[in-house]
Amino acid sequence: MLAIIGGSGLSRLDSLEVSHRQLPETPYGEPSAALTFGRIAGRPAVFLARHGDEHRIPPHQVNYRANVWAIAGCAPAGIVAVAAVGSIRADLEPGDLVIPHQIIDYTWGRESTYHEWPERPVAHVDFTEPYDQRLRSRIGQVAATLGLAVSDSAVYAATQGPRLETAAEIDRLEREGADVVGMTGMPEAALARELALPYAAINVVANRAAGRGGSRQAIRIDDIHAVLDAAMGRVRAIIEALVTGDD
Ligand code: HPA
């Protein structure tokens, strides 16, 4: 069974024939929303809306530990996380889909590990490759089979939000090697690794990052919503094919 974490623009999966919903208590409190269990074309999947059902929880207040813990309790084969990003790399346009391969974490003050004294022993998990390679290539293969273009590598910069970045901050992120920027990729990916859950992301480019291209003067939030609405059909198609091809 695959687990899907939906971000901005994907707060539910229409194709999921829902069997039940469950709001588990975790040692870290409640997840953002109830876990939604169901089937797509007969294959099981579980879905969680990262920002809550009504999209009410901003990125820095998401209870990432509870979310990933709750999902781990279902023992999924892996987590596919969907998240909107701004594009720093010039060839990535609004509406493009990206499968990131690396992360730079600029977030702060978030509860970002399960390995805290005295509950758990000190541990330093390996995070050299933050995303699961097998899951990443499966996403790429499925997209190719559907005839959908995806960019198969990008360095994801995780910023704190909820405000968007300044143009100078984006220049800095570019100098430091980032291709896309978003607010929710961390600590989600690291927590999944701590629980040994294969994790990969599908990033949807919602806008050019601050100071770039059409965002040279400002980022227009209305445009972001329109782009995400238009792109999510392709994301849903990829997720459906992933779930139905899951073994
Ligand atoms: N910056 C950070 N997060 C984002 C952006 C952005 O430009 N667009 C969508 N999520």
Residues whose N, C-alpha, C, O or C-beta is under 5 A from the ligand:
A	BS01	HPA	A84 V85 G86 V181 G182 M183 A206 R208 A209 A210
